[in-house]
Amino acid sequence: QVQLVESGGGLVQAGGSLTLSCAASVRLNSLNNMGWYRQAPGKQRELVARISSGGTRRTYADSVKGRFTISRDNAKNTMSLQMNSLKAEDTAVYYCNADQILDLGLGRIAYYWGQGTQVTVSS
């Protein structure tokens, strides 16, 4: 069972920065795509950023493009989300996500989630 643990959340003023980290219990090169999702009170969980297994492909939600940067360090088993120019609307619980291909031929994929870390941006 893969465990993902987020850290780095907190309270920050609008315009400030935070860096979230996600530590995995397994080597990152055994995981496929990884990403950050967030869920604000009363809203559905949404994708914030996603990164491919080799780190060469990154996708971002339109709302964070140019402000957030996702990265992964397979040697250190960590994935990060650098968040700059934070806005009040970025306030949410942020979740680390990863998928793992169990059987490519059968299309069996496992999905893992962390417990989440709170990010609060005061305006």
DSSP file with accessible surface (Angstrom, degrees, kcal/mol):
  #  RESIDUE AA STRUCTURE BP1 BP2  ACC     N-H-->O    O-->H-N    N-H-->O    O-->H-N    TCO  KAPPA ALPHA  PHI   PSI    X-CA   Y-CA   Z-CA
    1    1 A Q              0   0  196      0, 0.0     2,-0.4     0, 0.0   111,-0.0   0.000 360.0 360.0 360.0 128.1    0.0    0.0    0.0
    2    2 A V        -     0   0   10     22,-0.0     2,-0.4    23,-0.0   111,-0.2  -0.678 360.0-158.8 -86.3 134.7    1.4    3.4   -1.0
    3    3 A Q        -     0   0  131     -2,-0.4    22,-1.9   109,-0.1     2,-0.4  -0.943   4.2-165.6-115.1 137.1    1.2    6.2    1.5
    4    4 A L  E     -A   24   0A  10     -2,-0.4   111,-0.5   109,-0.4     2,-0.5  -0.981   3.4-168.7-120.7 131.6    1.4    9.8    0.6
    5    5 A V  E     -A   23   0A  88     18,-2.4    18,-2.8    -2,-0.4     2,-0.2  -0.975   6.4-155.7-126.8 119.4    2.0   12.5    3.2
    6    6 A E  E     +A   22   0A  18     -2,-0.5     2,-0.3    16,-0.2    16,-0.2  -0.593  17.7 167.3 -90.0 153.5    1.5   16.2    2.5
    7    7 A S  E     +A   21   0A  64     14,-2.0    14,-2.7    -2,-0.2   110,-0.1  -0.961  41.9  66.1-153.5 165.1    3.2   19.0    4.4
    8    8 A G        +     0   0   37     -2,-0.3    11,-0.3     1,-0.3    14,-0.0   0.362  61.8 134.1 104.0  -5.0    3.8   22.7    4.0
    9    9 A G        +     0   0   29     12,-0.1     2,-0.3     9,-0.1    -1,-0.3  -0.187  22.7 117.9 -70.1 171.0    0.3   24.1    4.3
   10   10 A G  E     -d  119   0B  29    108,-0.9   110,-2.8   107,-0.1     2,-0.5  -0.988  61.2 -48.9 163.8-165.6   -0.5   27.1    6.5
   11   11 A L  E     +d  120   0B 128     -2,-0.3     2,-0.3   108,-0.2   110,-0.2  -0.871  53.4 165.1-103.9 131.3   -1.8   30.6    6.7
   12   12 A V  E     -d  121   0B  24    108,-2.5   110,-2.4    -2,-0.5     2,-0.2  -0.982  34.9-110.7-144.0 151.3   -0.4   33.2    4.4
   13   13 A Q  E >   -d  122   0B 148     -2,-0.3     3,-2.3   108,-0.2    73,-0.2  -0.486  50.2 -83.3 -79.2 154.7   -1.4   36.7    3.3
   14   14 A A  T 3  S+     0   0   51    108,-2.7    73,-0.2     1,-0.3    -1,-0.1  -0.294 119.6  29.9 -56.3 137.7   -2.6   37.3   -0.2
   15   15 A G  T 3  S+     0   0   57     71,-3.3    70,-0.6     1,-0.3    -1,-0.3   0.247 100.0 113.9  92.5 -11.5    0.3   37.8   -2.5
   16   16 A G    <   -     0   0   22     -3,-2.3    70,-2.3    70,-0.2     2,-0.3  -0.095  59.0-120.4 -84.0-173.8    2.5   35.5   -0.5
   17   17 A S        +     0   0   62     67,-0.2     2,-0.3    68,-0.2    67,-0.2  -0.927  21.8 179.0-132.1 152.5    4.0   32.1   -1.3
   18   18 A L  E     - B   0  83A  34     65,-2.2    65,-3.2    -2,-0.3     2,-0.5  -0.980  16.6-146.6-145.3 152.4    3.9   28.6    0.1
   19   19 A T  E     - B   0  82A  59     -2,-0.3     2,-0.4   -11,-0.3    63,-0.2  -0.985  13.3-159.4-122.8 121.0    5.6   25.4   -1.0
   20   20 A L  E     - B   0  81A   0     61,-2.6    61,-2.4    -2,-0.5     2,-0.4  -0.772   7.3-161.5 -95.1 144.2    3.7   22.1   -0.5
   21   21 A S  E     -AB   7  80A  38    -14,-2.7   -14,-2.0    -2,-0.4     2,-0.5  -0.945   8.4-160.2-125.5 149.1    5.5   18.8   -0.4
   22   22 A a  E     -AB   6  79A   0     57,-2.8    57,-2.1    -2,-0.4     2,-0.5  -0.982   8.7-162.3-129.4 116.9    4.3   15.3   -0.8
   23   23 A A  E     -AB   5  78A  46    -18,-2.8   -18,-2.4    -2,-0.5     2,-0.3  -0.864   8.7-151.9-102.0 133.1    6.4   12.4    0.5
   24   24 A A  E     -A    4   0A  15     53,-2.1   -20,-0.2    -2,-0.5     4,-0.1  -0.760  17.7-139.0-105.0 150.2    5.7    8.9   -0.8
   25   25 A S  S    S+     0   0   68    -22,-1.9     2,-0.3    -2,-0.3   -21,-0.1   0.475  90.2  48.3 -83.2  -3.3    6.4    5.6    1.0
   26   26 A V  S    S-     0   0   40    -23,-0.3    -2,-0.2    51,-0.1     2,-0.2  -0.837 106.0 -76.8-128.3 167.9    7.7    4.1   -2.2
   27   27 A R    >   -     0   0  154     -2,-0.3     3,-2.1     1,-0.2     4,-0.2  -0.455  39.1-133.1 -65.1 133.8   10.2    5.2   -4.8
   28   28 A L  G >  S+     0   0    0     46,-0.6     3,-1.9     1,-0.3    -1,-0.2   0.791 102.5  68.7 -62.5 -26.0    8.6    7.7   -7.0
   29   29 A N  G 3  S+     0   0   94     45,-0.4    -1,-0.3     1,-0.3    -2,-0.1   0.584  93.0  60.2 -73.4  -3.5    9.8    6.0  -10.1
   30   30 A S  G <  S+     0   0   50     -3,-2.1     2,-0.3    70,-0.0    -1,-0.3   0.493  97.3  76.1 -92.7  -5.8    7.4    3.2   -9.2
   31   31 A L    <   -     0   0    6     -3,-1.9    69,-0.2    -4,-0.2     3,-0.1  -0.732  68.5-152.1-103.0 154.3    4.5    5.7   -9.5
   32   32 A N        -     0   0   41     67,-3.5    -1,-0.2     1,-0.4    68,-0.1   0.574  65.2  -0.6 -92.0-117.0    3.0    7.0  -12.7
   33   33 A N        -     0   0   33     19,-0.1    66,-2.2    65,-0.1    -1,-0.4  -0.445  66.2-166.4 -73.6 148.9    1.4   10.4  -12.9
   34   34 A M  E     +FE  51  98B   0     17,-2.6    17,-3.3    64,-0.2     2,-0.3  -0.923  12.2 164.1-130.6 158.3    1.2   12.5   -9.8
   35   35 A G  E     -FE  50  97B   0     62,-2.5    62,-2.6    -2,-0.3     2,-0.4  -0.982  33.4-115.1-163.1 172.0   -0.7   15.6   -9.0
   36   36 A W  E     -FE  49  96B   0     13,-2.8    12,-3.0    -2,-0.3    13,-1.7  -0.979  28.4-179.5-118.0 133.2   -2.2   18.1   -6.6
   37   37 A Y  E     -FE  47  95B  48     58,-2.7    58,-3.1    -2,-0.4     2,-0.3  -0.845   8.0-157.7-121.6 162.8   -5.9   18.6   -6.1
   38   38 A R  E     -FE  46  94B  12      8,-2.5     8,-2.9    -2,-0.3     2,-0.4  -0.989   7.5-161.8-142.6 154.1   -7.7   21.0   -3.8
   39   39 A Q  E     - E   0  93B  64     54,-2.1    54,-2.3    -2,-0.3     6,-0.2  -0.957   7.1-162.9-138.7 117.5  -11.1   21.2   -2.2
   40   40 A A    >   -     0   0   23      4,-0.4     3,-2.3    -2,-0.4    52,-0.1  -0.605  45.9 -75.3 -91.8 157.2  -12.6   24.4   -0.9
   41   41 A P  T 3  S+     0   0  120      0, 0.0    -1,-0.1     0, 0.0     3,-0.1  -0.272 118.7   6.4 -55.0 128.5  -15.6   24.3    1.5
   42   42 A G  T 3  S+     0   0   92      1,-0.2     2,-0.3    -3,-0.1    -3,-0.0   0.513 113.3 100.3  78.2   5.1  -18.8   23.5   -0.3
   43   43 A K  S <  S-     0   0  142     -3,-2.3    -1,-0.2     1,-0.0     2,-0.1  -0.815  75.4-102.1-121.9 162.4  -17.0   22.8   -3.6
   44   44 A Q        -     0   0  174     -2,-0.3    -4,-0.4     1,-0.1     2,-0.2  -0.433  46.1 -93.6 -77.6 155.7  -15.9   19.7   -5.4
   45   45 A R        -     0   0   91     -6,-0.2     2,-0.3    -2,-0.1    -6,-0.2  -0.486  50.5-167.0 -67.4 136.4  -12.3   18.6   -5.4
   46   46 A E  E     -F   38   0B  86     -8,-2.9    -8,-2.5    -2,-0.2     2,-0.3  -0.944  24.4-104.9-131.1 151.4  -10.5   20.0   -8.5
   47   47 A L  E     +F   37   0B  58     -2,-0.3   -10,-0.3   -10,-0.2     3,-0.1  -0.540  32.2 174.8 -72.6 133.2   -7.3   19.3  -10.2
   48   48 A V  E     -     0   0B   1    -12,-3.0    13,-2.5     1,-0.4     2,-0.3   0.804  64.8 -17.0-101.6 -52.0   -4.6   22.0   -9.6
   49   49 A A  E     -FG  36  60B   0    -13,-1.7   -13,-2.8    11,-0.2    -1,-0.4  -0.990  55.6-162.1-157.0 154.3   -1.6   20.5  -11.3
   50   50 A R  E     -FG  35  59B  63      9,-2.4     9,-2.2    -2,-0.3     2,-0.4  -0.989   2.9-164.8-142.5 146.3   -0.4   17.2  -12.7
   51   51 A I  E     -FG  34  58B   1    -17,-3.3   -17,-2.6    -2,-0.3     7,-0.2  -0.994  20.7-121.6-137.9 139.8    3.1   15.9  -13.6
   52   52 A S    >   -     0   0    3      5,-2.4     3,-1.2    -2,-0.4   -19,-0.1  -0.198  37.4 -96.0 -74.7 171.9    4.0   12.9  -15.7
   53   53 A S  T 3  S+     0   0   50      1,-0.3   -22,-0.1     2,-0.1    -1,-0.1   0.856 125.6  39.6 -59.7 -38.3    6.2   10.0  -14.4
   54   54 A G  T 3  S-     0   0   54     20,-0.0    -1,-0.3   -25,-0.0    18,-0.1   0.494 110.7-118.7 -90.7  -3.3    9.4   11.4  -15.9
   55   55 A G  S <  S+     0   0   11     -3,-1.2    -2,-0.1     2,-0.2    17,-0.1   0.562  84.3 112.8  81.5   7.9    8.5   15.0  -15.0
   56   56 A T        +     0   0  110      1,-0.1     2,-0.5    -5,-0.0    -3,-0.0   0.722  67.2  56.0 -87.8 -22.2    8.5   16.1  -18.6
   57   57 A R        +     0   0  160      2,-0.0    -5,-2.4     0, 0.0     2,-0.4  -0.957  62.4 174.9-117.2 128.0    4.8   16.9  -18.9
   58   58 A R  E     -G   51   0B 116     -2,-0.5     2,-0.4    -7,-0.2    -7,-0.2  -0.984   7.4-171.3-129.1 138.7    3.0   19.3  -16.6
   59   59 A T  E     -G   50   0B  76     -9,-2.2    -9,-2.4    -2,-0.4     2,-0.3  -0.969   6.3-167.9-128.2 147.8   -0.6   20.5  -16.7
   60   60 A Y  E     -G   49   0B  52     -2,-0.4   -11,-0.2   -11,-0.2     2,-0.1  -0.963  28.4-107.1-133.4 149.4   -2.2   23.2  -14.7
   61   61 A A    >>  -     0   0   22    -13,-2.5     3,-1.8    -2,-0.3     4,-1.1  -0.467  37.5-118.0 -65.8 146.5   -5.7   24.5  -14.0
   62   62 A D  T 34 S+     0   0  134      1,-0.3     3,-0.5     2,-0.2    -1,-0.1   0.852 112.1  63.3 -56.9 -33.3   -6.3   27.8  -15.7
   63   63 A S  T 34 S+     0   0   58      1,-0.2    -1,-0.3     3,-0.0   -15,-0.1   0.666 111.8  33.8 -69.5 -16.2   -6.7   29.5  -12.4
   64   64 A V  T X> S+     0   0    0     -3,-1.8     3,-2.4   -16,-0.2     4,-2.2   0.456  82.1 128.7-118.6  -2.9   -3.1   28.7  -11.3
   65   65 A K  T 3< S+     0   0  120     -4,-1.1     4,-0.1    -3,-0.5    -3,-0.0  -0.287  80.7  15.3 -57.9 134.0   -1.2   29.0  -14.5
   66   66 A G  T 34 S+     0   0   89      2,-0.4    -1,-0.3     1,-0.1     3,-0.1   0.277 125.5  60.7  85.9 -11.4    1.8   31.3  -14.2
   67   67 A R  T <4 S+     0   0   27     -3,-2.4    17,-2.0     1,-0.2     2,-0.3   0.700  97.1  52.4-114.5 -35.0    1.6   31.2  -10.4
   68   68 A F  E  <  -C   83   0A   4     -4,-2.2    -2,-0.4    15,-0.2     2,-0.4  -0.818  58.7-166.3-109.3 147.5    2.0   27.6   -9.4
   69   69 A T  E     -C   82   0A  71     13,-2.4    13,-3.0    -2,-0.3     2,-0.4  -0.988   5.7-157.5-134.5 124.8    4.8   25.2  -10.4
   70   70 A I  E     +C   81   0A   0     -2,-0.4     2,-0.3    11,-0.2    11,-0.2  -0.781  19.9 164.7 -99.7 143.4    4.7   21.4   -9.9
   71   71 A S  E     -C   80   0A  49      9,-2.0     9,-2.8    -2,-0.4     2,-0.4  -0.974  19.7-154.2-149.9 162.1    7.8   19.3   -9.7
   72   72 A R  E     -C   79   0A  30     -2,-0.3     2,-0.6     7,-0.3     7,-0.2  -0.998   6.2-158.1-142.1 143.7    8.9   15.9   -8.6
   73   73 A D  E >>> -C   78   0A  62      5,-3.2     5,-1.6    -2,-0.4     4,-0.8  -0.904   6.3-173.2-120.8  97.4   12.2   14.5   -7.4
   74   74 A N  T 345S+     0   0   47     -2,-0.6   -46,-0.6     1,-0.2   -45,-0.4   0.801  84.9  57.4 -64.1 -26.5   12.3   10.8   -8.0
   75   75 A A  T 345S+     0   0   93      1,-0.2    -1,-0.2    -3,-0.1    -2,-0.0   0.834 114.4  37.1 -72.5 -30.4   15.6   10.4   -6.2
   76   76 A K  T <45S-     0   0  149     -3,-0.7    -1,-0.2     2,-0.2    -2,-0.2   0.387 104.9-126.3-101.2   1.0   14.1   12.0   -3.0
   77   77 A N  T  <5 +     0   0   44     -4,-0.8   -53,-2.1    -3,-0.3     2,-0.4   0.846  69.3 120.4  58.2  36.4   10.7   10.4   -3.3
   78   78 A T  E   < -BC  23  73A  40     -5,-1.6    -5,-3.2   -55,-0.2     2,-0.4  -0.967  47.0-161.8-133.7 149.8    9.0   13.8   -3.1
   79   79 A M  E     -BC  22  72A   0    -57,-2.1   -57,-2.8    -2,-0.4     2,-0.3  -0.955  18.1-162.9-123.4 145.3    6.7   15.9   -5.2
   80   80 A S  E     -BC  21  71A  27     -9,-2.8    -9,-2.0    -2,-0.4     2,-0.4  -0.889  17.9-156.1-130.7 158.9    6.3   19.7   -4.6
   81   81 A L  E     -BC  20  70A   0    -61,-2.4   -61,-2.6    -2,-0.3     2,-0.6  -0.926  12.3-158.6-134.0 109.1    4.0   22.5   -5.5
   82   82 A Q  E     -BC  19  69A  65    -13,-3.0   -13,-2.4    -2,-0.4     2,-0.6  -0.798  12.6-166.5 -87.6 121.5    5.4   26.0   -5.4
   83   83 A M  E     +BC  18  68A   0    -65,-3.2   -65,-2.2    -2,-0.6     2,-0.3  -0.949  10.4 174.1-117.1 117.6    2.6   28.5   -5.0
   84   84 A N        +     0   0   58    -17,-2.0   -67,-0.2    -2,-0.6   -68,-0.2  -0.762  59.5  22.4-116.4 163.9    3.3   32.2   -5.6
   85   85 A S  S    S-     0   0   69    -70,-0.6    -1,-0.2    -2,-0.3   -68,-0.2   0.898  84.4-159.1  48.9  48.8    1.0   35.2   -5.7
   86   86 A L        -     0   0    2    -70,-2.3   -71,-3.3    -3,-0.2     2,-0.3  -0.255   7.3-158.0 -64.7 145.3   -1.5   33.4   -3.6
   87   87 A K    >   -     0   0   89    -73,-0.2     3,-2.2   -72,-0.1     4,-0.2  -0.831  31.6-109.0-120.1 161.3   -5.1   34.7   -3.7
   88   88 A A  G >  S+     0   0   37     -2,-0.3     3,-1.9     1,-0.3    33,-0.4   0.855 117.7  62.3 -58.2 -34.4   -7.9   34.2   -1.2
   89   89 A E  G 3  S+     0   0  129      1,-0.3    -1,-0.3   -49,-0.0   -49,-0.0   0.549  88.7  70.3 -72.2  -5.4   -9.6   31.9   -3.7
   90   90 A D  G <  S+     0   0    0     -3,-2.2    -1,-0.3     2,-0.0     2,-0.2   0.534  70.3 120.2 -83.2  -6.6   -6.7   29.5   -3.4
   91   91 A T    <   +     0   0   37     -3,-1.9     2,-0.3    -4,-0.2    29,-0.2  -0.414  41.3 105.0 -61.9 124.2   -7.8   28.7    0.1
   92   92 A A  E    S- H   0 119B   2     27,-2.1    27,-2.8    -2,-0.2     2,-0.5  -0.964  76.5 -79.0-178.5 171.7   -8.6   25.0    0.3
   93   93 A V  E     -EH  39 118B  32    -54,-2.3   -54,-2.1    -2,-0.3     2,-0.5  -0.867  47.9-146.4 -89.4 128.6   -7.4   21.6    1.5
   94   94 A Y  E     -EH  38 117B   0     23,-3.1    23,-2.0    -2,-0.5     2,-0.4  -0.852  13.1-162.6-103.4 131.6   -4.7   20.4   -0.9
   95   95 A Y  E     -E   37   0B  37    -58,-3.1   -58,-2.7    -2,-0.5     2,-0.3  -0.913  13.4-137.8-117.6 138.6   -4.3   16.7   -1.6
   96   96 A a  E     -E   36   0B   0     -2,-0.4    18,-2.1   -60,-0.2     2,-0.4  -0.713  26.6-172.5 -88.2 141.0   -1.5   14.8   -3.1
   97   97 A N  E     +EI  35 113B   4    -62,-2.6   -62,-2.5    -2,-0.3     2,-0.3  -0.981  10.2 172.9-136.9 146.2   -2.4   12.2   -5.7
   98   98 A A  E     -EI  34 112B   0     14,-1.9    14,-2.9    -2,-0.4     2,-0.4  -0.992  15.5-150.6-148.7 150.0   -0.6    9.4   -7.5
   99   99 A D  E     - I   0 111B   4    -66,-2.2   -67,-3.5    -2,-0.3     2,-0.4  -0.928   8.2-161.1-120.9 153.5   -1.5    6.5   -9.8
  100  100 A Q  E     - I   0 110B  35     10,-2.6    10,-2.9    -2,-0.4     2,-0.7  -0.998  19.0-130.2-135.1 127.4    0.4    3.3  -10.2
  101  101 A I  E     + I   0 109B  70     -2,-0.4     8,-0.2     8,-0.2     3,-0.2  -0.691  27.0 174.9 -80.9 115.1    0.1    0.9  -13.0
  102  102 A L  E    S+     0   0B  79      6,-2.5     2,-0.3    -2,-0.7     7,-0.2   0.831  76.3   3.5 -88.3 -37.7   -0.4   -2.6  -11.6
  103  103 A D  E  >> - I   0 108B  60      5,-1.8     5,-2.2     1,-0.1     4,-1.0  -0.777  59.9-169.6-152.4 102.9   -0.9   -4.4  -14.8
  104  104 A L  T  45S+     0   0  138     -2,-0.3     3,-0.5     1,-0.2    -1,-0.1   0.894  89.2  53.5 -63.7 -39.3   -0.6   -2.6  -18.1
  105  105 A G  T  45S+     0   0   75      1,-0.3    -1,-0.2     2,-0.1    -2,-0.0   0.879 116.8  37.0 -64.5 -37.1   -2.0   -5.4  -20.1
  106  106 A L  T  45S-     0   0  130     -3,-0.1    -1,-0.3     2,-0.1    -2,-0.2   0.494 109.1-121.8 -92.7  -4.3   -5.1   -5.7  -18.0
  107  107 A G  T  <5 +     0   0   53     -4,-1.0     2,-0.6    -3,-0.5    -3,-0.2   0.797  52.5 162.0  69.7  28.9   -5.4   -1.9  -17.5
  108  108 A R  E   < +I  103   0B 135     -5,-2.2    -6,-2.5    -7,-0.0    -5,-1.8  -0.738   9.4 173.3 -88.1 120.5   -5.2   -2.2  -13.8
  109  109 A I  E     -I  101   0B  72     -2,-0.6     2,-0.4    -8,-0.2    -8,-0.2  -0.988  19.4-150.6-128.6 136.6   -4.3    1.1  -12.1
  110  110 A A  E     -I  100   0B  17    -10,-2.9   -10,-2.6    -2,-0.4     2,-0.4  -0.853   9.8-154.1-105.3 143.1   -4.3    2.0   -8.5
  111  111 A Y  E     -I   99   0B 140     -2,-0.4     2,-0.4   -12,-0.2   -12,-0.2  -0.958   9.2-166.5-119.9 137.9   -4.9    5.5   -7.2
  112  112 A Y  E     -I   98   0B  26    -14,-2.9   -14,-1.9    -2,-0.4     2,-0.3  -0.935   2.9-167.1-126.7 148.3   -3.6    6.9   -4.0
  113  113 A W  E     -I   97   0B 103     -2,-0.4  -109,-0.4   -16,-0.2   -16,-0.2  -0.971  14.6-135.4-132.3 146.8   -4.4   10.0   -2.0
  114  114 A G        -     0   0    5    -18,-2.1  -109,-0.2    -2,-0.3     3,-0.1  -0.304  34.4-104.8 -85.4 179.8   -2.8   11.8    0.9
  115  115 A Q        -     0   0  172   -111,-0.5  -110,-0.1     1,-0.2   -20,-0.1   0.655  62.8-116.2 -82.9 -16.1   -4.7   13.1    3.9
  116  116 A G        -     0   0   23    -20,-0.0     2,-0.4   -23,-0.0   -21,-0.2   0.038  16.0-124.3  99.2 152.7   -4.5   16.7    2.8
  117  117 A T  E     - H   0  94B  21    -23,-2.0   -23,-3.1  -110,-0.1     2,-0.4  -0.999  25.2-120.5-136.7 135.3   -3.0   19.9    4.1
  118  118 A Q  E     - H   0  93B  87     -2,-0.4  -108,-0.9   -25,-0.2     2,-0.5  -0.595  23.2-171.5 -81.1 132.5   -4.8   23.1    4.7
  119  119 A V  E     -dH  10  92B   0    -27,-2.8   -27,-2.1    -2,-0.4     2,-0.5  -0.991   5.1-176.1-120.6 123.2   -3.9   26.3    2.9
  120  120 A T  E     -d   11   0B  50   -110,-2.8  -108,-2.5    -2,-0.5     2,-0.6  -0.986   6.5-166.7-123.2 123.4   -5.5   29.5    4.0
  121  121 A V  E     -d   12   0B   6     -2,-0.5     2,-0.4   -33,-0.4  -108,-0.2  -0.949  10.8-151.2-112.1 118.7   -4.9   32.8    2.2
  122  122 A S  E      d   13   0B  46   -110,-2.4  -108,-2.7    -2,-0.6   -34,-0.0  -0.710 360.0 360.0 -91.5 138.7   -6.0   35.9    4.0
  123  123 A S              0   0  140     -2,-0.4    -1,-0.0  -110,-0.2   -36,-0.0  -0.405 360.0 360.0 -95.6 360.0   -7.1   38.9    2.0
